[in-house]
Structure formats: structure tokens, C-alpha cells
Amino acid sequence: MKRTKFLVCAVFTIAWAFALLGAGKLPERENTEWRYWADIPLTYEEQEALHNAADEMGIPYELAASVIWRETNFRNIYGDSGKAHGYMQIHPYHHWDRMQELGVTDLFDPESNFRVGCHFLAELLEKYDDTHKALMAFNMGEAGAARNWAVGVMSTEYSRSVINFMNETFYNGEIGGSK
């Protein structure tokens, strides 16, 4: 009897986790206070700036940090043959209006890069109401993501890896992986 109750609880918990992430929904944050993550290779000041940007834009710090991990492995670099800038690999050409709106001129300034990247991610999360879709659009552009959705591809290795990193790093794997 005890084993049956345990299995029922375990199955329910796993089903809830996969339903939550399978539907592309992020978990609700219980505590909005931030903490320094020693295993994230950003300085205290950079983590604080990222938390402030994520909080300002209404997205989870954990998701923003996971995007940075996937984009640059926490490095403030040029990418995409010099077209993408900074931690969140922002293309100034595509985000010039957003940069002006936020008063950003230097995408290698961590705070500025985080604000632009989090603003864009927040816009995508609101527009698509699905974490996988938002991450796909962040990574390949909205047109590229739309081409994938048109043929039934609703998640990519990129979106799954960001979500899995977030779960493993910040939630101790308790929410469950993403399929």
C-alpha cells in the first residue's frame, strides 16, 4: 500500500512537471529576492545587474542566466562573425530601436546587454506564451522559428538545453527535464 501511494505521488509529480514544461510554462517564483550563485561564473555585480534587468522586464533571473550560458558560456564576447554582441549575443542591427528605447549605447556593458536581452526575451515570452517558442525565436529569429513551427517543430536542441540547464542549475532538477 505504501509503495502504491509513493508511486502514485511520484507519477503525479512527474506528470505535473512535464505538463508544466511541455506546455512551455515557467514555474511561478515564490521568492523574488535574489541570491549570488557561486557556480555561475559572473561577478557579484554582474549577477546583481542581471537580476535587476530580469526583474525590471518581468522574467525569471534563472531563465536569463540560462540563455547567457547557452549563448556565450558566460563570456562577454563577439559572436556570429562579429554581428552579435555581449553576454546575450544581441544583434544591434535588429535591436536598434530597443536599444534607443532603453537608452543603451554599449552592448558590451553587462548591465546594458542584460537589459536589452531581457527586454527582448520578455517580449517574446509575452507574445508566444510558450517558453520553447520564445527561446526558439530568441535564437533563430521569429521568421526562422515560424518556419519550424509550420512543420510541427515546437522545440529545438537550443530551447531544450536552456530549459534543462535552468532546471539542473537553479532547481536541482526537481521540475523535470523537457522533452
C-alpha positions in Angstrom: 0.0 0.0 0.0 2.8 2.4 0.9 4.6 1.6 -2.3 1.4 2.2 -4.4 0.9 5.6 -2.7 4.5 6.5 -3.3 4.3 5.5 -7.0 1.0 7.5 -7.4 2.6 10.6 -5.9 5.8 10.1 -8.0 3.8 9.7 -11.2 1.6 12.7 -10.4 4.7 14.9 -9.6 6.5 13.8 -12.8 3.3 14.3 -14.9 2.9 17.8 -13.4 6.5 18.7 -14.2 6.3 17.5 -17.8 2.9 19.1 -18.3 4.3 22.4 -17.0 7.3 22.4 -19.2 5.8 20.6 -22.1 3.2 23.4 -22.3 6.1 25.9 -22.3 5.2 27.4 -19.0 7.7 28.6 -16.5 7.3 27.9 -12.8 6.0 30.7 -10.6 8.7 32.3 -8.5 7.9 32.2 -4.8 10.7 34.5 -3.7 11.8 37.5 -5.8 14.8 38.2 -3.6 18.0 37.3 -5.4 21.0 35.4 -4.2 24.5 35.1 -5.5 25.1 31.8 -7.3 28.7 30.8 -6.7 28.7 28.3 -9.6 27.6 30.9 -12.1 30.8 32.5 -13.5 29.6 36.1 -13.3 30.8 38.5 -10.7 28.5 39.5 -7.9 28.0 42.9 -9.6 27.2 41.2 -13.0 24.7 38.8 -11.3 23.1 41.7 -9.5 22.8 43.6 -12.8 21.3 40.5 -14.5 18.8 40.1 -11.6 17.8 43.8 -11.8 17.4 43.5 -15.6 15.3 40.3 -15.4 13.2 41.8 -12.6 12.7 45.1 -14.5 11.5 43.2 -17.5 9.4 40.6 -15.6 11.3 37.5 -16.5 12.9 34.9 -14.3 16.6 35.5 -13.5 17.2 31.8 -13.9 15.9 31.8 -17.5 18.0 34.9 -18.4 21.2 33.3 -16.8 20.5 30.0 -18.7 20.2 31.9 -22.0 23.6 33.5 -21.3 25.1 30.1 -20.5 23.8 28.8 -23.9 24.7 31.8 -25.9 28.2 32.5 -24.6 29.0 30.3 -21.7 29.0 33.4 -19.5 31.5 35.3 -21.7 31.2 38.9 -22.8 32.2 38.3 -26.5 31.5 39.0 -30.1 29.7 36.2 -31.8 28.1 35.3 -35.2 31.1 36.7 -37.1 31.1 39.9 -35.1 27.4 40.7 -35.6 26.2 39.6 -32.1 27.5 41.5 -29.0 28.0 40.6 -25.4 26.7 38.0 -23.0 23.2 37.7 -24.6 24.5 37.9 -28.2 22.4 40.9 -29.2 22.5 42.0 -32.8 22.5 45.8 -32.8 21.1 45.9 -36.3 17.9 44.1 -35.2 17.6 45.8 -31.9 18.5 49.4 -32.6 15.0 50.7 -31.7 15.0 48.6 -28.5 18.5 50.0 -27.6 17.3 53.6 -28.1 14.1 52.9 -26.1 16.2 51.7 -23.2 19.0 54.3 -23.6 21.6 51.7 -24.4 24.6 52.5 -26.5 27.2 49.9 -25.4 26.2 46.2 -25.7 29.5 45.2 -24.0 28.4 46.9 -20.9 26.9 44.0 -18.9 24.0 45.9 -17.5 23.1 47.3 -20.9 23.4 43.9 -22.6 21.3 42.3 -19.9 18.6 45.0 -20.2 18.3 44.7 -24.0 18.4 40.8 -23.9 15.9 40.5 -21.1 13.6 43.1 -22.7 13.6 41.1 -26.0 13.1 37.8 -24.1 10.2 39.3 -22.1 8.6 40.5 -25.4 8.9 37.0 -26.9 7.5 35.3 -23.8 4.5 37.6 -23.7 3.9 37.3 -27.5 4.2 33.5 -27.7 3.2 32.5 -24.1 5.4 29.4 -24.5 9.0 29.2 -23.3 10.2 26.9 -26.1 8.7 29.2 -28.7 10.2 32.3 -27.1 13.6 30.7 -26.9 13.4 29.5 -30.5 12.6 33.0 -31.6 15.4 34.4 -29.5 17.9 32.0 -31.0 16.9 31.9 -34.7 14.7 34.9 -35.1 11.0 35.0 -35.3 10.9 34.1 -39.1 13.2 31.1 -38.6 11.2 29.9 -35.6 7.9 30.4 -37.6 9.3 28.2 -40.4 10.0 25.4 -37.8 6.5 25.8 -36.2 4.9 25.5 -39.6 6.3 22.0 -40.0 5.5 21.0 -36.4 8.8 21.6 -34.7 7.9 23.2 -31.3 11.2 22.9 -29.5 14.8 22.7 -30.6 18.0 21.5 -29.0 18.6 25.1 -28.1 15.4 25.6 -26.3 15.6 22.2 -24.5 19.2 22.8 -23.5 18.4 26.2 -22.0 15.4 24.8 -20.0 17.4 21.7 -18.9 20.3 23.9 -17.7 17.9 26.1 -15.8 16.2 23.1 -14.1 19.5 21.4 -13.2 21.4 24.5 -12.1 18.7 26.5 -10.3 16.0 24.0 -9.3 18.2 20.9 -8.6 16.4 19.0 -11.4 13.2 19.0 -9.3 11.0 20.5 -12.0 12.0 17.8 -14.5 13.6 17.8 -17.9 12.0 19.0 -21.1 11.1 16.6 -23.9 
